[in-house]
Amino acid sequence: MAQPITASSEIARTDHEQERVRFRLSATILLLGGLVFLLGVSRPVVQTWAENWDDEAARIALAQAESGEFRFGFVTMGIGFVVMGLGTALMLRAMSNVLTERRASVARIAWIVALLGGLVLGLGRAITTMVDLDAAARGDGIDGVLGTIGLSLGIVACGLLTWRGPMPRWVGVAFALAGLSAAPTIPAVYMFAAICFGLFGIVYFRPGRSVSVN
């Protein structure tokens, strides 16, 4: 005999669906951030700038010679950082609603760190590029360092907190390793992580998927 649908079971089903939508939305925003960053970093002037990393004078001269393209590339990358930080923060915020008490507390702290990291890193790069081209060509200052640390910590936390759900363990480990390796290497690692993790999340949290943790 079919079990009657009670009010409590209907509420639980509604809450479950809301959580699934939150996870999918955050994955979509994370993917969007990676794609926006890709739009900026793929500009030829940005590639040439990176190739001249050991020659500050050459980087400044390049930025001045191709100021329009340079500004477009760097401002777009900055926006990408902001959106990636927002996507990571929203993912962590969604996790805080389904994780156990201790892990939920970590997620609540981590989403603030991720958001602040993305804002500081992204807005710092975009604003600096608009007001001081030479400073942007020289590379990130202290704001960039602090923003990188914040965004990396948020991504690492986001990956590790999925160790027992709601996403597969190997996906969380890969995302955490990407966040850990991005800070000392190249910012494009954030982009690849956001695109891959975002795409996986969109597919994984499709309608009907159970949002559960162990």
Residue pairs with C-beta under 8 A, 6 or more apart in sequence:
16 210
16 211
19 94
19 97
19 98
19 211
20 205
20 207
20 209
20 211
22 90
22 93
22 94
22 97
23 91
23 94
23 166
23 201
23 205
23 211
24 201
24 202
24 205
24 206
25 90
26 87
26 88
26 90
26 91
26 93
26 94
26 201
27 87
27 91
27 197
27 198
27 199
27 200
27 201
27 202
27 204
27 205
28 87
28 198
28 201
28 202
29 83
29 86
29 87
29 90
29 198
30 83
30 84
30 87
30 88
30 91
30 194
30 197
30 198
30 201
31 87
31 194
31 195
31 198
31 199
31 201
31 202
32 83
32 87
32 198
33 80
33 81
33 82
33 83
33 84
33 85
33 86
33 87
33 118
33 194
33 198
34 80
34 84
34 190
34 191
34 192
34 193
34 194
34 195
34 198
35 80
35 195
36 76
36 79
36 80
36 83
37 76
37 77
37 80
37 81
37 84
37 187
37 188
37 190
37 191
37 194
38 80
38 191
38 195
39 76
39 80
40 46
40 72
40 73
40 74
40 75
40 76
40 77
40 78
40 79
40 80
41 47
41 73
41 77
41 80
41 187
41 188
41 191
43 69
43 72
43 73
43 76
44 69
45 62
45 63
45 66
45 69
45 70
45 73
46 70
46 73
46 74
46 77
48 62
49 59
49 62
49 63
49 70
49 137
50 186
52 58
52 59
52 62
53 59
56 137
56 138
59 137
59 138
59 139
60 134
60 137
60 138
62 70
62 137
63 70
63 133
63 134
63 136
63 137
64 133
64 134
64 137
67 133
70 129
70 133
70 136
70 137
71 129
71 130
71 133
74 125
74 126
74 129
74 136
75 125
75 126
75 129
75 130
77 122
77 125
77 187
78 121
78 122
78 123
78 124
78 125
78 126
78 127
78 129
79 122
79 126
80 122
80 191
81 118
81 121
81 122
81 125
81 147
81 151
81 187
81 190
82 118
82 119
82 122
82 123
82 126
83 118
83 122
84 118
84 122
84 151
84 190
84 191
84 194
85 114
85 115
85 116
85 117
85 118
85 119
85 121
85 122
85 150
85 151
85 154
86 115
86 118
87 194
87 198
88 111
88 114
88 115
88 118
88 151
88 154
88 155
88 158
88 194
89 111
89 112
89 114
89 115
89 118
89 154
90 111
91 111
91 158
91 201
92 107
92 108
92 110
92 111
92 114
92 154
92 157
92 158
92 161
93 107
93 108
93 111
95 103
95 104
95 107
95 158
95 161
95 162
95 166
96 104
96 105
96 107
96 108
96 111
97 104
98 165
98 166
98 211
98 212
98 213
99 107
99 161
99 213
100 213
103 161
106 157
106 161
107 157
107 161
110 153
110 154
110 157
110 158
110 161
111 154
113 150
113 153
113 154
113 157
114 150
114 151
114 153
114 154
114 155
114 157
114 158
115 154
116 147
116 150
117 146
117 147
117 148
117 149
117 150
117 151
117 152
117 153
117 154
118 147
118 150
118 151
118 154
119 147
120 143
120 146
120 147
120 150
121 140
121 143
121 144
121 146
121 147
121 148
121 150
121 151
122 147
124 140
124 141
124 143
124 144
124 147
125 136
125 140
125 144
128 135
128 136
128 141
129 136
135 141
140 147
140 148
148 182
148 183
148 187
149 183
151 179
151 182
151 190
152 179
152 180
152 182
152 183
153 179
154 179
155 175
155 176
155 178
155 179
155 182
155 190
155 193
156 176
156 179
156 180
157 176
158 172
158 175
158 176
158 179
159 171
159 172
159 173
159 174
159 175
159 176
159 177
159 178
159 179
160 172
160 173
160 176
161 172
162 168
162 169
162 171
162 172
162 175
163 169
163 172
163 173
164 213
164 214
165 212
165 213
165 214
166 211
166 212
166 213
167 200
167 201
167 204
168 204
171 197
171 200
171 204
174 193
174 196
174 197
175 193
175 197
178 189
178 190
178 192
178 193
178 197
179 190
179 193
181 189
182 189
182 190
182 193
205 211
